[in-house]
Amino acid sequence: MNLKLHVWRQAGPSQPGRFVDYLAEDVSDHVSFLEMLDALNEKLIARGEEPIAFDSDCREGICGMCGFMVNGEPHGPLPATTVCQLHMRHYKDGDDVWCEPWRARGFPVMKDLIVNRSALDRIIEAGGYISVRTGAAPEANSTRVAKVQAEAAMDAAACIACGACVAACPNASAMLFTSAKVAHLGLLPQGQPERLVRVVDMVNAQDAEFGHCTNHGACQNACPKSISVDFIARLNRDLRQAKFRDPLKVGS
């Protein structure tokens, strides 16, 4: 098949950007979206042109490195799918395909389809860890965890920090990401000592970089790992508890 690609090209963070049109020819319906871009880049390099810059690593939907808007949708049209796992069999010959980077204040464009997502790292740095001294590693089976809590913690830990939730949110909020990182620690016994401090610190970091959550729900629909907005509700309950229990200790 042949596709008409409209790709956002931007040389650097301080440079203006624009859409540039390309023709992707003889695209197999068996290849992934990124493999299609790889083939296009080989032709651009052969012609002495600058290849399209985009992030990728594992290309198995695990690492979260890939991610950009495809026809206005984060990671493309398929639910629970990263752009590296989006295959060209879902497109038809002659389709117009628009590719652009995440659009959010917290994700400045570095080049073409690549954005700087270090703002998500700063949310983790604010409290997404367990720092209390636990001594030697205990026997794994000695700490009992209820099945429902363990499964919920695993569901939250599935977040790959790709940033699709931010790109989909009309407020450019990272609250789904933040709530998942808060929950996967806060649901387990090891995360309890710092649970209330953690939620306040991470929400403060989120608010400094991104917009506020207004329960629009687009984040849940765009998430390639189907992270539920129920985690945002849980975060808000913990946040209220932290504020009322000890506002001086955890911050007001």
Buried (B, 14 or more C-beta within 10 A) or exposed (E): BEBEBBBBBBEEEEEEBEEBEBEBEEBEEEBBBBBBBBBBBEBBEEEEEEBBBBBBEEBEBEBBBBBBBBBEBBBBEBEEBBBBBBBBEEBEEEBEBBBBBBBBEBBBBBBBBBBBBEBBEBBBEBBBEBEEEEEEEEEEEEEEEEEEEEEBBEBBBBBBBBBBBBBBBEBBBBBBBBBBBBBBBBBBEEBBBBBBBBBBBBBEBBBEBBBEBEEBEBBBBBBBBEBBBBBBEBBBEBBEBBBEEEEEEBEE
